[in-house]
Amino acid sequence: MIHHVGLEVPTASTDAEVAFWALLSFREVTPPDPSLAERSRWVQSRDGSQIHLLTVAAPVVPVTGHVAVVAAAYDDTVAALRAAGHEAAPRREYWDAPRTQVRSPAGHLVELTARPPG
């Protein structure tokens, strides 16, 4: 299991990022040290996986690098993303599971899948 992924985001977009990840069933959690809270915000899924939103002046956003998330309520999650104004684009299915790609408010590519392989 991967414990966390750190994504650089501009300080001004952290609220929008936290709201985006909430649509994917991640809730905000408090970092274990106040110095971390000064420079990041953390969100966590039900299984304990975390996304650390690292606030920086000029974030680096990979063009094709991405985070993949298994969405237990896949159809509802995609609908919620679209209702919130995010462009969720269907992708080719692998292992008989629907997939969608969407960009976070900071521009990070996120892949949603209905289930993991195998």
Biopython code that builds the backbone (N, CA, C, O; Angstrom):
import numpy as np
from Bio.PDB.StructureBuilder import StructureBuilder

atoms = [
    (1, "MET", "N", (0.845, -1.177, 0.000)),
    (1, "MET", "CA", (0.000, 0.000, 0.000)),
    (1, "MET", "C", (0.893, 1.244, 0.000)),
    (1, "MET", "O", (1.888, 1.303, 0.723)),
    (2, "ILE", "N", (0.539, 2.208, -0.795)),
    (2, "ILE", "CA", (1.206, 3.498, -0.760)),
    (2, "ILE", "C", (0.506, 4.314, 0.323)),
    (2, "ILE", "O", (-0.719, 4.437, 0.322)),
    (3, "HIS", "N", (1.288, 4.870, 1.246)),
    (3, "HIS", "CA", (0.688, 5.638, 2.342)),
    (3, "HIS", "C", (0.205, 7.005, 1.885)),
    (3, "HIS", "O", (-0.926, 7.396, 2.172)),
    (4, "HIS", "N", (1.070, 7.740, 1.166)),
    (4, "HIS", "CA", (0.636, 9.055, 0.706)),
    (4, "HIS", "C", (1.366, 9.482, -0.555)),
    (4, "HIS", "O", (2.416, 8.953, -0.918)),
    (5, "VAL", "N", (0.758, 10.464, -1.201)),
    (5, "VAL", "CA", (1.322, 11.122, -2.367)),
    (5, "VAL", "C", (1.307, 12.614, -2.060)),
    (5, "VAL", "O", (0.311, 13.132, -1.556)),
    (6, "GLY", "N", (2.396, 13.304, -2.357)),
    (6, "GLY", "CA", (2.450, 14.751, -2.178)),
    (6, "GLY", "C", (2.261, 15.441, -3.513)),
    (6, "GLY", "O", (2.947, 15.123, -4.485)),
    (7, "LEU", "N", (1.335, 16.383, -3.566)),
    (7, "LEU", "CA", (1.070, 17.136, -4.783)),
    (7, "LEU", "C", (1.259, 18.619, -4.490)),
    (7, "LEU", "O", (0.713, 19.138, -3.516)),
    (8, "GLU", "N", (2.025, 19.294, -5.327)),
    (8, "GLU", "CA", (2.226, 20.729, -5.166)),
    (8, "GLU", "C", (0.998, 21.477, -5.676)),
    (8, "GLU", "O", (0.480, 21.192, -6.756)),
    (9, "VAL", "N", (0.543, 22.447, -4.870)),
    (9, "VAL", "CA", (-0.607, 23.272, -5.236)),
    (9, "VAL", "C", (-0.332, 24.715, -4.835)),
    (9, "VAL", "O", (0.376, 24.962, -3.859)),
    (10, "PRO", "N", (-0.888, 25.674, -5.580)),
    (10, "PRO", "CA", (-0.739, 27.055, -5.147)),
    (10, "PRO", "C", (-1.559, 27.291, -3.881)),
    (10, "PRO", "O", (-2.646, 26.734, -3.729)),
    (11, "THR", "N", (-1.049, 28.100, -2.991)),
    (11, "THR", "CA", (-1.724, 28.371, -1.720)),
    (11, "THR", "C", (-3.174, 28.798, -1.935)),
    (11, "THR", "O", (-4.062, 28.388, -1.188)),
    (12, "ALA", "N", (-3.407, 29.610, -2.943)),
    (12, "ALA", "CA", (-4.756, 30.133, -3.188)),
    (12, "ALA", "C", (-5.762, 29.054, -3.582)),
    (12, "ALA", "O", (-6.967, 29.291, -3.498)),
    (13, "SER", "N", (-5.308, 27.887, -4.006)),
    (13, "SER", "CA", (-6.254, 26.861, -4.454)),
    (13, "SER", "C", (-6.432, 25.713, -3.460)),
    (13, "SER", "O", (-7.064, 24.712, -3.796)),
    (14, "THR", "N", (-5.893, 25.832, -2.250)),
    (14, "THR", "CA", (-5.991, 24.696, -1.331)),
    (14, "THR", "C", (-7.424, 24.382, -0.930)),
    (14, "THR", "O", (-7.778, 23.210, -0.806)),
    (15, "ASP", "N", (-8.264, 25.403, -0.721)),
    (15, "ASP", "CA", (-9.667, 25.123, -0.382)),
    (15, "ASP", "C", (-10.351, 24.356, -1.513)),
    (15, "ASP", "O", (-11.083, 23.398, -1.266)),
    (16, "ALA", "N", (-10.110, 24.782, -2.746)),
    (16, "ALA", "CA", (-10.701, 24.093, -3.896)),
    (16, "ALA", "C", (-10.170, 22.671, -4.022)),
    (16, "ALA", "O", (-10.916, 21.760, -4.381)),
    (17, "GLU", "N", (-8.890, 22.474, -3.731)),
    (17, "GLU", "CA", (-8.309, 21.121, -3.773)),
    (17, "GLU", "C", (-8.940, 20.219, -2.712)),
    (17, "GLU", "O", (-9.299, 19.077, -3.001)),
    (18, "VAL", "N", (-9.076, 20.724, -1.497)),
    (18, "VAL", "CA", (-9.687, 19.925, -0.432)),
    (18, "VAL", "C", (-11.126, 19.568, -0.818)),
    (18, "VAL", "O", (-11.557, 18.437, -0.596)),
    (19, "ALA", "N", (-11.864, 20.504, -1.385)),
    (19, "ALA", "CA", (-13.237, 20.235, -1.819)),
    (19, "ALA", "C", (-13.270, 19.192, -2.938)),
    (19, "ALA", "O", (-14.140, 18.321, -2.955)),
    (20, "PHE", "N", (-12.318, 19.286, -3.872)),
    (20, "PHE", "CA", (-12.225, 18.304, -4.961)),
    (20, "PHE", "C", (-12.007, 16.906, -4.402)),
    (20, "PHE", "O", (-12.714, 15.968, -4.772)),
    (21, "TRP", "N", (-11.028, 16.766, -3.511)),
    (21, "TRP", "CA", (-10.727, 15.449, -2.965)),
    (21, "TRP", "C", (-11.870, 14.916, -2.105)),
    (21, "TRP", "O", (-12.035, 13.703, -1.982)),
    (22, "ALA", "N", (-12.659, 15.807, -1.511)),
    (22, "ALA", "CA", (-13.836, 15.366, -0.755)),
    (22, "ALA", "C", (-14.829, 14.660, -1.674)),
    (22, "ALA", "O", (-15.506, 13.721, -1.253)),
    (23, "LEU", "N", (-14.919, 15.106, -2.924)),
    (23, "LEU", "CA", (-15.796, 14.436, -3.897)),
    (23, "LEU", "C", (-15.337, 13.005, -4.167)),
    (23, "LEU", "O", (-16.123, 12.164, -4.604)),
    (24, "LEU", "N", (-14.049, 12.735, -3.901)),
    (24, "LEU", "CA", (-13.487, 11.396, -4.112)),
    (24, "LEU", "C", (-13.402, 10.620, -2.794)),
    (24, "LEU", "O", (-12.675, 9.632, -2.691)),
    (25, "SER", "N", (-14.149, 11.077, -1.798)),
    (25, "SER", "CA", (-14.243, 10.425, -0.479)),
    (25, "SER", "C", (-12.981, 10.562, 0.367)),
    (25, "SER", "O", (-12.692, 9.698, 1.195)),
    (26, "PHE", "N", (-12.232, 11.639, 0.164)),
    (26, "PHE", "CA", (-11.097, 11.947, 1.026)),
    (26, "PHE", "C", (-11.548, 13.062, 1.970)),
    (26, "PHE", "O", (-12.146, 14.043, 1.528)),
    (27, "ARG", "N", (-11.267, 12.918, 3.249)),
    (27, "ARG", "CA", (-11.615, 13.962, 4.214)),
    (27, "ARG", "C", (-10.339, 14.606, 4.723)),
    (27, "ARG", "O", (-9.286, 13.972, 4.779)),
    (28, "GLU", "N", (-10.448, 15.868, 5.093)),
    (28, "GLU", "CA", (-9.262, 16.564, 5.591)),
    (28, "GLU", "C", (-8.894, 16.048, 6.976)),
    (28, "GLU", "O", (-9.758, 15.840, 7.828)),
    (29, "VAL", "N", (-7.596, 15.845, 7.185)),
    (29, "VAL", "CA", (-7.059, 15.423, 8.477)),
    (29, "VAL", "C", (-5.969, 16.406, 8.897)),
    (29, "VAL", "O", (-5.395, 17.111, 8.067)),
    (30, "THR", "N", (-5.703, 16.440, 10.174)),
    (30, "THR", "CA", (-4.692, 17.352, 10.704)),
    (30, "THR", "C", (-3.313, 16.716, 10.618)),
    (30, "THR", "O", (-3.124, 15.598, 11.097)),
    (31, "PRO", "N", (-2.343, 17.405, 10.016)),
    (31, "PRO", "CA", (-0.972, 16.881, 10.013)),
    (31, "PRO", "C", (-0.466, 16.697, 11.444)),
    (31, "PRO", "O", (-0.929, 17.391, 12.349)),
    (32, "PRO", "N", (0.471, 15.779, 11.665)),
    (32, "PRO", "CA", (0.920, 15.465, 13.019)),
    (32, "PRO", "C", (1.787, 16.532, 13.684)),
    (32, "PRO", "O", (2.091, 16.425, 14.872)),
    (33, "ASP", "N", (2.186, 17.551, 12.939)),
    (33, "ASP", "CA", (3.051, 18.589, 13.509)),
    (33, "ASP", "C", (2.590, 19.950, 12.977)),
    (33, "ASP", "O", (2.301, 20.072, 11.787)),
    (34, "PRO", "N", (2.516, 20.965, 13.826)),
    (34, "PRO", "CA", (2.076, 22.288, 13.372)),
    (34, "PRO", "C", (2.914, 22.858, 12.222)),
    (34, "PRO", "O", (2.387, 23.594, 11.388)),
    (35, "SER", "N", (4.201, 22.532, 12.166)),
    (35, "SER", "CA", (5.033, 23.056, 11.078)),
    (35, "SER", "C", (4.585, 22.487, 9.724)),
    (35, "SER", "O", (4.727, 23.146, 8.695)),
    (36, "LEU", "N", (4.051, 21.275, 9.730)),
    (36, "LEU", "CA", (3.533, 20.691, 8.489)),
    (36, "LEU", "C", (2.242, 21.387, 8.064)),
    (36, "LEU", "O", (2.004, 21.601, 6.875)),
    (37, "ALA", "N", (1.418, 21.735, 9.039)),
    (37, "ALA", "CA", (0.158, 22.420, 8.744)),
    (37, "ALA", "C", (0.392, 23.816, 8.176)),
    (37, "ALA", "O", (-0.475, 24.354, 7.488)),
    (38, "GLU", "N", (1.543, 24.404, 8.455)),
    (38, "GLU", "CA", (1.870, 25.729, 7.927)),
    (38, "GLU", "C", (2.152, 25.703, 6.431)),
    (38, "GLU", "O", (2.033, 26.725, 5.756)),
    (39, "ARG", "N", (2.526, 24.535, 5.913)),
    (39, "ARG", "CA", (2.920, 24.463, 4.501)),
    (39, "ARG", "C", (2.194, 23.381, 3.706)),
    (39, "ARG", "O", (2.574, 23.070, 2.577)),
    (40, "SER", "N", (1.134, 22.803, 4.310)),
    (40, "SER", "CA", (0.395, 21.769, 3.589)),
    (40, "SER", "C", (-0.972, 21.547, 4.209)),
    (40, "SER", "O", (-1.241, 21.954, 5.340)),
    (41, "ARG", "N", (-1.822, 20.894, 3.441)),
    (41, "ARG", "CA", (-3.096, 20.389, 3.950)),
    (41, "ARG", "C", (-3.178, 18.936, 3.530)),
    (41, "ARG", "O", (-2.764, 18.572, 2.430)),
    (42, "TRP", "N", (-3.709, 18.119, 4.402)),
    (42, "TRP", "CA", (-3.754, 16.679, 4.146)),
    (42, "TRP", "C", (-5.195, 16.201, 4.049)),
    (42, "TRP", "O", (-6.068, 16.653, 4.789)),
    (43, "VAL", "N", (-5.425, 15.274, 3.117)),
    (43, "VAL", "CA", (-6.719, 14.597, 3.008)),
    (43, "VAL", "C", (-6.466, 13.098, 3.039)),
    (43, "VAL", "O", (-5.404, 12.626, 2.632)),
    (44, "GLN", "N", (-7.455, 12.354, 3.527)),
    (44, "GLN", "CA", (-7.272, 10.913, 3.721)),
    (44, "GLN", "C", (-8.529, 10.157, 3.307)),
    (44, "GLN", "O", (-9.648, 10.599, 3.566)),
    (45, "SER", "N", (-8.328, 9.015, 2.663)),
    (45, "SER", "CA", (-9.437, 8.150, 2.282)),
    (45, "SER", "C", (-9.797, 7.217, 3.436)),
    (45, "SER", "O", (-9.094, 7.163, 4.445)),
    (46, "ARG", "N", (-10.885, 6.493, 3.278)),
    (46, "ARG", "CA", (-11.316, 5.551, 4.322)),
    (46, "ARG", "C", (-10.277, 4.472, 4.602)),
    (46, "ARG", "O", (-10.184, 3.976, 5.725)),
    (47, "ASP", "N", (-9.490, 4.103, 3.581)),
    (47, "ASP", "CA", (-8.494, 3.038, 3.782)),
    (47, "ASP", "C", (-7.175, 3.565, 4.356)),
    (47, "ASP", "O", (-6.240, 2.791, 4.563)),
    (48, "GLY", "N", (-7.091, 4.863, 4.612)),
    (48, "GLY", "CA", (-5.894, 5.441, 5.207)),
    (48, "GLY", "C", (-4.926, 6.060, 4.227)),
    (48, "GLY", "O", (-3.948, 6.677, 4.650)),
    (49, "SER", "N", (-5.159, 5.920, 2.921)),
    (49, "SER", "CA", (-4.290, 6.564, 1.928)),
    (49, "SER", "C", (-4.466, 8.073, 2.027)),
    (49, "SER", "O", (-5.575, 8.571, 2.217)),
    (50, "GLN", "N", (-3.356, 8.794, 1.894)),
    (50, "GLN", "CA", (-3.407, 10.242, 2.034)),
    (50, "GLN", "C", (-2.864, 10.954, 0.795)),
    (50, "GLN", "O", (-2.020, 10.434, 0.066)),
    (51, "ILE", "N", (-3.383, 12.158, 0.591)),
    (51, "ILE", "CA", (-2.851, 13.091, -0.388)),
    (51, "ILE", "C", (-2.403, 14.297, 0.428)),
    (51, "ILE", "O", (-3.201, 14.882, 1.160)),
    (52, "HIS", "N", (-1.129, 14.672, 0.306)),
    (52, "HIS", "CA", (-0.605, 15.850, 0.984)),
    (52, "HIS", "C", (-0.538, 16.978, -0.037)),
    (52, "HIS", "O", (0.215, 16.908, -1.008)),
    (53, "LEU", "N", (-1.317, 17.994, 0.190)),
    (53, "LEU", "CA", (-1.366, 19.149, -0.695)),
    (53, "LEU", "C", (-0.322, 20.144, -0.208)),
    (53, "LEU", "O", (-0.527, 20.849, 0.779)),
    (54, "LEU", "N", (0.795, 20.187, -0.915)),
    (54, "LEU", "CA", (1.964, 20.969, -0.517)),
    (54, "LEU", "C", (1.877, 22.354, -1.149)),
    (54, "LEU", "O", (1.945, 22.488, -2.371)),
    (55, "THR", "N", (1.727, 23.372, -0.326)),
    (55, "THR", "CA", (1.547, 24.719, -0.852)),
    (55, "THR", "C", (2.888, 25.330, -1.242)),
    (55, "THR", "O", (3.819, 25.398, -0.440)),
    (56, "VAL", "N", (2.959, 25.771, -2.488)),
    (56, "VAL", "CA", (4.162, 26.407, -3.030)),
    (56, "VAL", "C", (3.744, 27.553, -3.953)),
    (56, "VAL", "O", (2.624, 27.587, -4.462)),
    (57, "ALA", "N", (4.669, 28.482, -4.151)),
    (57, "ALA", "CA", (4.378, 29.646, -4.990)),
    (57, "ALA", "C", (4.208, 29.266, -6.462)),
    (57, "ALA", "O", (3.322, 29.781, -7.144)),
    (58, "ALA", "N", (5.060, 28.363, -6.946)),
    (58, "ALA", "CA", (5.017, 27.965, -8.359)),
    (58, "ALA", "C", (4.995, 26.435, -8.432)),
    (58, "ALA", "O", (6.044, 25.811, -8.594)),
    (59, "PRO", "N", (3.812, 25.828, -8.313)),
    (59, "PRO", "CA", (3.736, 24.374, -8.293)),
    (59, "PRO", "C", (4.163, 23.736, -9.609)),
    (59, "PRO", "O", (4.008, 24.310, -10.686)),
    (60, "VAL", "N", (4.701, 22.538, -9.483)),
    (60, "VAL", "CA", (5.030, 21.724, -10.651)),
    (60, "VAL", "C", (3.912, 20.700, -10.802)),
    (60, "VAL", "O", (3.629, 19.927, -9.886)),
    (61, "VAL", "N", (3.283, 20.709, -11.972)),
    (61, "VAL", "CA", (2.193, 19.776, -12.249)),
    (61, "VAL", "C", (2.613, 18.924, -13.435)),
    (61, "VAL", "O", (2.707, 19.437, -14.550)),
    (62, "PRO", "N", (2.872, 17.622, -13.225)),
    (62, "PRO", "CA", (3.264, 16.762, -14.343)),
    (62, "PRO", "C", (2.179, 16.723, -15.421)),
    (62, "PRO", "O", (0.988, 16.775, -15.117)),
    (63, "VAL", "N", (2.598, 16.634, -16.661)),
    (63, "VAL", "CA", (1.654, 16.621, -17.774)),
    (63, "VAL", "C", (0.871, 15.307, -17.808)),
    (63, "VAL", "O", (-0.353, 15.316, -17.935)),
    (64, "THR", "N", (1.569, 14.190, -17.696)),
    (64, "THR", "CA", (0.879, 12.898, -17.785)),
    (64, "THR", "C", (0.930, 12.094, -16.493)),
    (64, "THR", "O", (0.158, 11.149, -16.332)),
    (65, "GLY", "N", (1.819, 12.443, -15.571)),
    (65, "GLY", "CA", (1.856, 11.750, -14.291)),
    (65, "GLY", "C", (0.521, 11.944, -13.587)),
    (65, "GLY", "O", (-0.098, 13.001, -13.704)),
    (66, "HIS", "N", (0.075, 10.923, -12.854)),
    (66, "HIS", "CA", (-1.250, 11.013, -12.261)),
    (66, "HIS", "C", (-1.379, 10.152, -11.012)),
    (66, "HIS", "O", (-0.531, 9.307, -10.723)),
    (67, "VAL", "N", (-2.450, 10.387, -10.288)),
    (67, "VAL", "CA", (-2.845, 9.583, -9.138)),
    (67, "VAL", "C", (-4.069, 8.801, -9.577)),
    (67, "VAL", "O", (-4.976, 9.367, -10.188)),
    (68, "ALA", "N", (-4.111, 7.503, -9.273)),
    (68, "ALA", "CA", (-5.277, 6.689, -9.594)),
    (68, "ALA", "C", (-6.015, 6.353, -8.306)),
    (68, "ALA", "O", (-5.401, 5.958, -7.314)),
    (69, "VAL", "N", (-7.321, 6.511, -8.326)),
    (69, "VAL", "CA", (-8.161, 6.286, -7.152)),
    (69, "VAL", "C", (-9.259, 5.299, -7.525)),
    (69, "VAL", "O", (-9.920, 5.452, -8.552)),
    (70, "VAL", "N", (-9.448, 4.285, -6.682)),
    (70, "VAL", "CA", (-10.573, 3.370, -6.859)),
    (70, "VAL", "C", (-11.774, 4.021, -6.175)),
    (70, "VAL", "O", (-11.743, 4.291, -4.975)),
    (71, "ALA", "N", (-12.810, 4.265, -6.934)),
    (71, "ALA", "CA", (-14.022, 4.900, -6.410)),
    (71, "ALA", "C", (-15.073, 3.824, -6.181)),
    (71, "ALA", "O", (-15.606, 3.263, -7.138)),
    (72, "ALA", "N", (-15.373, 3.534, -4.927)),
    (72, "ALA", "CA", (-16.336, 2.481, -4.587)),
    (72, "ALA", "C", (-17.697, 2.753, -5.220)),
    (72, "ALA", "O", (-18.331, 1.840, -5.748)),
    (73, "ALA", "N", (-18.140, 3.991, -5.169)),
    (73, "ALA", "CA", (-19.406, 4.388, -5.800)),
    (73, "ALA", "C", (-19.055, 5.147, -7.076)),
    (73, "ALA", "O", (-19.291, 6.350, -7.185)),
    (74, "TYR", "N", (-18.496, 4.434, -8.021)),
    (74, "TYR", "CA", (-17.913, 5.041, -9.221)),
    (74, "TYR", "C", (-18.887, 5.983, -9.941)),
    (74, "TYR", "O", (-18.562, 7.151, -10.156)),
    (75, "ASP", "N", (-20.056, 5.501, -10.312)),
    (75, "ASP", "CA", (-21.009, 6.324, -11.073)),
    (75, "ASP", "C", (-21.424, 7.570, -10.294)),
    (75, "ASP", "O", (-21.509, 8.660, -10.860)),
    (76, "ASP", "N", (-21.680, 7.409, -9.004)),
    (76, "ASP", "CA", (-22.057, 8.552, -8.172)),
    (76, "ASP", "C", (-20.909, 9.552, -8.062)),
    (76, "ASP", "O", (-21.135, 10.762, -8.065)),
    (77, "THR", "N", (-19.680, 9.050, -7.965)),
    (77, "THR", "CA", (-18.515, 9.926, -7.863)),
    (77, "THR", "C", (-18.327, 10.734, -9.131)),
    (77, "THR", "O", (-18.090, 11.941, -9.072)),
    (78, "VAL", "N", (-18.430, 10.077, -10.283)),
    (78, "VAL", "CA", (-18.297, 10.789, -11.564)),
    (78, "VAL", "C", (-19.403, 11.834, -11.698)),
    (78, "VAL", "O", (-19.148, 12.953, -12.142)),
    (79, "ALA", "N", (-20.622, 11.477, -11.318)),
    (79, "ALA", "CA", (-21.739, 12.428, -11.383)),
    (79, "ALA", "C", (-21.494, 13.617, -10.461)),
    (79, "ALA", "O", (-21.774, 14.754, -10.840)),
    (80, "ALA", "N", (-20.978, 13.378, -9.262)),
    (80, "ALA", "CA", (-20.701, 14.463, -8.326)),
    (80, "ALA", "C", (-19.610, 15.391, -8.859)),
    (80, "ALA", "O", (-19.700, 16.610, -8.713)),
    (81, "LEU", "N", (-18.584, 14.814, -9.474)),
    (81, "LEU", "CA", (-17.528, 15.636, -10.072)),
    (81, "LEU", "C", (-18.100, 16.534, -11.160)),
    (81, "LEU", "O", (-17.806, 17.729, -11.203)),
    (82, "ARG", "N", (-18.911, 15.965, -12.032)),
    (82, "ARG", "CA", (-19.496, 16.748, -13.124)),
    (82, "ARG", "C", (-20.432, 17.823, -12.588)),
    (82, "ARG", "O", (-20.436, 18.949, -13.084)),
    (83, "ALA", "N", (-21.228, 17.480, -11.575)),
    (83, "ALA", "CA", (-22.148, 18.450, -10.979)),
    (83, "ALA", "C", (-21.387, 19.612, -10.341)),
    (83, "ALA", "O", (-21.899, 20.730, -10.274)),
    (84, "ALA", "N", (-20.181, 19.349, -9.878)),
    (84, "ALA", "CA", (-19.349, 20.390, -9.268)),
    (84, "ALA", "C", (-18.557, 21.176, -10.318)),
    (84, "ALA", "O", (-17.783, 22.069, -9.975)),
    (85, "GLY", "N", (-18.755, 20.841, -11.598)),
    (85, "GLY", "CA", (-18.113, 21.598, -12.670)),
    (85, "GLY", "C", (-16.797, 21.048, -13.175)),
    (85, "GLY", "O", (-16.110, 21.709, -13.954)),
    (86, "HIS", "N", (-16.431, 19.844, -12.745)),
    (86, "HIS", "CA", (-15.183, 19.231, -13.214)),
    (86, "HIS", "C", (-15.449, 18.420, -14.478)),
    (86, "HIS", "O", (-16.442, 17.699, -14.573)),
    (87, "GLU", "N", (-14.551, 18.551, -15.441)),
    (87, "GLU", "CA", (-14.681, 17.804, -16.690)),
    (87, "GLU", "C", (-14.124, 16.399, -16.494)),
    (87, "GLU", "O", (-12.911, 16.194, -16.489)),
    (88, "ALA", "N", (-15.021, 15.443, -16.335)),
    (88, "ALA", "CA", (-14.638, 14.043, -16.123)),
    (88, "ALA", "C", (-14.800, 13.306, -17.449)),
    (88, "ALA", "O", (-15.915, 13.124, -17.937)),
    (89, "ALA", "N", (-13.678, 12.885, -18.023)),
    (89, "ALA", "CA", (-13.677, 12.278, -19.359)),
    (89, "ALA", "C", (-13.511, 10.760, -19.275)),
    (89, "ALA", "O", (-12.532, 10.274, -18.709)),
    (90, "PRO", "N", (-14.459, 10.015, -19.832)),
    (90, "PRO", "CA", (-14.321, 8.556, -19.824)),
    (90, "PRO", "C", (-13.065, 8.126, -20.577)),
    (90, "PRO", "O", (-12.648, 8.778, -21.534)),
    (91, "ARG", "N", (-12.478, 7.034, -20.138)),
    (91, "ARG", "CA", (-11.286, 6.472, -20.755)),
    (91, "ARG", "C", (-11.556, 5.033, -21.154)),
    (91, "ARG", "O", (-12.571, 4.451, -20.770)),
    (92, "ARG", "N", (-10.654, 4.472, -21.918)),
    (92, "ARG", "CA", (-10.755, 3.074, -22.320)),
    (92, "ARG", "C", (-10.766, 2.180, -21.068)),
    (92, "ARG", "O", (-10.008, 2.404, -20.125)),
    (93, "GLU", "N", (-11.633, 1.178, -21.081)),
    (93, "GLU", "CA", (-11.721, 0.269, -19.935)),
    (93, "GLU", "C", (-10.615, -0.770, -19.975)),
    (93, "GLU", "O", (-10.266, -1.297, -21.032)),
    (94, "TYR", "N", (-10.076, -1.048, -18.808)),
    (94, "TYR", "CA", (-9.150, -2.157, -18.617)),
    (94, "TYR", "C", (-9.722, -3.029, -17.512)),
    (94, "TYR", "O", (-10.477, -2.544, -16.669)),
    (95, "TRP", "N", (-9.374, -4.305, -17.506)),
    (95, "TRP", "CA", (-9.850, -5.294, -16.541)),
    (95, "TRP", "C", (-11.348, -5.161, -16.258)),
    (95, "TRP", "O", (-11.802, -5.321, -15.125)),
    (96, "ASP", "N", (-12.112, -4.858, -17.336)),
    (96, "ASP", "CA", (-13.578, -4.731, -17.259)),
    (96, "ASP", "C", (-14.044, -3.746, -16.196)),
    (96, "ASP", "O", (-15.044, -3.980, -15.517)),
    (97, "ALA", "N", (-13.323, -2.655, -16.058)),
    (97, "ALA", "CA", (-13.699, -1.626, -15.088)),
    (97, "ALA", "C", (-13.759, -0.273, -15.783)),
    (97, "ALA", "O", (-12.814, 0.098, -16.479)),
    (98, "PRO", "N", (-14.840, 0.469, -15.614)),
    (98, "PRO", "CA", (-14.879, 1.813, -16.193)),
    (98, "PRO", "C", (-13.808, 2.703, -15.570)),
    (98, "PRO", "O", (-13.463, 2.555, -14.397)),
    (99, "ARG", "N", (-13.287, 3.634, -16.380)),
    (99, "ARG", "CA", (-12.264, 4.575, -15.932)),
    (99, "ARG", "C", (-12.614, 5.972, -16.419)),
    (99, "ARG", "O", (-13.243, 6.145, -17.463)),
    (100, "THR", "N", (-12.203, 6.947, -15.658)),
    (100, "THR", "CA", (-12.431, 8.349, -15.999)),
    (100, "THR", "C", (-11.202, 9.141, -15.584)),
    (100, "THR", "O", (-10.563, 8.829, -14.579)),
    (101, "GLN", "N", (-10.875, 10.169, -16.362)),
    (101, "GLN", "CA", (-9.802, 11.082, -15.972)),
    (101, "GLN", "C", (-10.391, 12.460, -15.722)),
    (101, "GLN", "O", (-11.318, 12.897, -16.404)),
    (102, "VAL", "N", (-9.827, 13.133, -14.721)),
    (102, "VAL", "CA", (-10.283, 14.466, -14.349)),
    (102, "VAL", "C", (-9.074, 15.234, -13.825)),
    (102, "VAL", "O", (-8.136, 14.634, -13.301)),
    (103, "ARG", "N", (-9.092, 16.538, -13.963)),
    (103, "ARG", "CA", (-8.023, 17.379, -13.428)),
    (103, "ARG", "C", (-8.501, 18.036, -12.137)),
    (103, "ARG", "O", (-9.635, 18.507, -12.049)),
    (104, "SER", "N", (-7.630, 18.060, -11.146)),
    (104, "SER", "CA", (-7.938, 18.761, -9.897)),
    (104, "SER", "C", (-7.882, 20.260, -10.163)),
    (104, "SER", "O", (-7.385, 20.667, -11.213)),
    (105, "PRO", "N", (-8.370, 21.089, -9.258)),
    (105, "PRO", "CA", (-8.302, 22.541, -9.476)),
    (105, "PRO", "C", (-6.889, 23.066, -9.730)),
    (105, "PRO", "O", (-6.723, 24.065, -10.430)),
    (106, "ALA", "N", (-5.868, 22.409, -9.173)),
    (106, "ALA", "CA", (-4.485, 22.827, -9.408)),
    (106, "ALA", "C", (-3.922, 22.241, -10.693)),
    (106, "ALA", "O", (-2.788, 22.542, -11.066)),
    (107, "GLY", "N", (-4.706, 21.402, -11.380)),
    (107, "GLY", "CA", (-4.282, 20.848, -12.664)),
    (107, "GLY", "C", (-3.733, 19.440, -12.626)),
    (107, "GLY", "O", (-3.311, 18.927, -13.663)),
    (108, "HIS", "N", (-3.722, 18.793, -11.471)),
    (108, "HIS", "CA", (-3.205, 17.427, -11.382)),
    (108, "HIS", "C", (-4.169, 16.447, -12.028)),
    (108, "HIS", "O", (-5.382, 16.536, -11.840)),
    (109, "LEU", "N", (-3.620, 15.516, -12.787)),
    (109, "LEU", "CA", (-4.418, 14.496, -13.450)),
    (109, "LEU", "C", (-4.755, 13.396, -12.447)),
    (109, "LEU", "O", (-3.875, 12.858, -11.775)),
    (110, "VAL", "N", (-6.045, 13.073, -12.361)),
    (110, "VAL", "CA", (-6.515, 12.030, -11.461)),
    (110, "VAL", "C", (-7.318, 11.031, -12.286)),
    (110, "VAL", "O", (-8.222, 11.401, -13.036)),
    (111, "GLU", "N", (-6.969, 9.766, -12.130)),
    (111, "GLU", "CA", (-7.701, 8.699, -12.813)),
    (111, "GLU", "C", (-8.597, 8.009, -11.793)),
    (111, "GLU", "O", (-8.158, 7.633, -10.706)),
    (112, "LEU", "N", (-9.857, 7.855, -12.167)),
    (112, "LEU", "CA", (-10.802, 7.118, -11.329)),
    (112, "LEU", "C", (-11.095, 5.784, -11.990)),
    (112, "LEU", "O", (-11.222, 5.704, -13.212)),
    (113, "THR", "N", (-11.200, 4.757, -11.202)),
    (113, "THR", "CA", (-11.581, 3.455, -11.721)),
    (113, "THR", "C", (-12.597, 2.842, -10.767)),
    (113, "THR", "O", (-12.589, 3.121, -9.568)),
    (114, "ALA", "N", (-13.460, 2.014, -11.306)),
    (114, "ALA", "CA", (-14.494, 1.389, -10.474)),
    (114, "ALA", "C", (-13.925, 0.291, -9.585)),
    (114, "ALA", "O", (-14.487, -0.002, -8.530)),
    (115, "ARG", "N", (-12.827, -0.313, -9.993)),
    (115, "ARG", "CA", (-12.189, -1.361, -9.179)),
    (115, "ARG", "C", (-10.761, -1.550, -9.626)),
    (115, "ARG", "O", (-10.409, -1.228, -10.761)),
    (116, "PRO", "N", (-9.943, -2.070, -8.742)),
    (116, "PRO", "CA", (-8.534, -2.300, -9.104)),
    (116, "PRO", "C", (-8.408, -3.539, -9.986)),
    (116, "PRO", "O", (-9.340, -4.338, -10.073)),
    (117, "PRO", "N", (-7.261, -3.700, -10.638)),
    (117, "PRO", "CA", (-7.055, -4.903, -11.442)),
    (117, "PRO", "C", (-7.010, -6.152, -10.567)),
    (117, "PRO", "O", (-6.686, -6.100, -9.380)),
    (118, "GLY", "N", (-7.345, -7.269, -11.195)),
    (118, "GLY", "CA", (-7.263, -8.560, -10.473)),
    (118, "GLY", "C", (-8.422, -8.729, -9.597)),
    (118, "GLY", "O", (-8.534, -9.745, -8.911)),
]
sb = StructureBuilder()
sb.init_structure("model")
sb.init_model(0)
sb.init_chain("A")
sb.init_seg("    ")
for serial, (resi, resn, name, xyz) in enumerate(atoms, 1):
    if name == "N":
        sb.init_residue(resn, " ", resi, " ")
    sb.init_atom(name, np.array(xyz, "f"), 0.0, 1.0, " ", f" {name:<3s}", serial, name[0])
structure = sb.get_structure()
